[in-house]
Amino acid sequence: MTKTIKVDGKDVPIIEPTEIITTYKNAKTGEIYKDEAAYKAANLSKDEGQIDVKVIMPPLDLLGEKG
């Protein structure tokens, strides 16, 4: 069953991402760390650390059911 939320009295489906990709990186050197633990172990300063998050959503039917 699809999760919904009420908006203006109508049930609107909540769309969940199909995938979330997180990349941990040294912004100055470009080095990519395999996971958050390795990133934290590198003990980078705020200027050196970079975390990129890519959220992939399912396709949307922009024309609606009536097309």
C-alpha positions as CSV (number, residue, x, y, z in Angstrom):
1,M,0.0,0.0,0.0
2,T,1.3,3.5,-0.9
3,K,1.8,6.0,1.9
4,T,-0.3,9.1,1.5
5,I,-0.6,12.5,3.2
6,K,-3.7,14.8,3.2
7,V,-3.3,18.0,1.2
8,D,-6.3,20.3,1.0
9,G,-8.5,17.3,1.9
10,K,-7.1,15.1,-0.8
11,D,-4.9,12.0,-0.3
12,V,-1.5,12.6,-2.1
13,P,0.9,9.8,-2.5
14,I,4.3,10.1,-0.8
15,I,7.0,9.3,-3.4
16,E,10.1,7.5,-1.9
17,P,13.5,7.7,-3.6
18,T,14.6,4.6,-5.5
19,E,18.2,5.1,-4.5
20,I,20.4,7.5,-2.5
21,I,24.1,7.7,-3.4
22,T,26.4,9.4,-0.9
23,T,30.0,10.2,-1.9
24,Y,32.6,11.2,0.7
25,K,35.5,13.2,-0.8
26,N,38.5,15.4,-0.1
27,A,37.6,18.6,-1.9
28,K,41.2,19.7,-2.3
29,T,42.8,16.4,-3.5
30,G,39.7,14.8,-5.1
31,E,40.3,11.6,-3.1
32,I,37.1,9.6,-2.7
33,Y,36.6,7.6,0.5
34,K,34.8,4.2,0.4
35,D,32.4,5.0,3.2
36,E,31.6,7.4,6.1
37,A,34.0,5.7,8.5
38,A,37.0,6.1,6.2
39,Y,36.0,9.7,5.6
40,K,35.8,10.4,9.3
41,A,39.1,8.6,9.9
42,A,40.8,11.0,7.4
43,N,40.1,13.8,10.0
44,L,39.5,16.5,7.3
45,S,38.9,20.1,8.1
46,K,35.6,21.7,7.1
47,D,37.3,23.3,4.0
48,E,38.7,19.9,2.9
49,G,35.7,17.7,3.4
50,Q,33.0,17.3,0.8
51,I,29.9,15.1,1.0
52,D,27.8,14.8,-2.2
53,V,24.3,13.2,-2.0
54,K,22.5,12.1,-5.2
55,V,18.8,11.2,-4.7
56,I,17.3,9.2,-7.5
57,M,13.5,9.4,-7.7
58,P,11.1,7.2,-9.7
59,P,9.7,8.6,-12.9
60,L,6.6,10.8,-12.4
61,D,3.4,10.8,-14.5
62,L,3.3,14.5,-15.2
63,L,0.1,14.3,-17.3
64,G,-1.8,12.6,-14.6
65,E,-4.3,9.7,-15.0
66,K,-6.4,11.5,-17.6
67,G,-3.4,12.4,-19.7
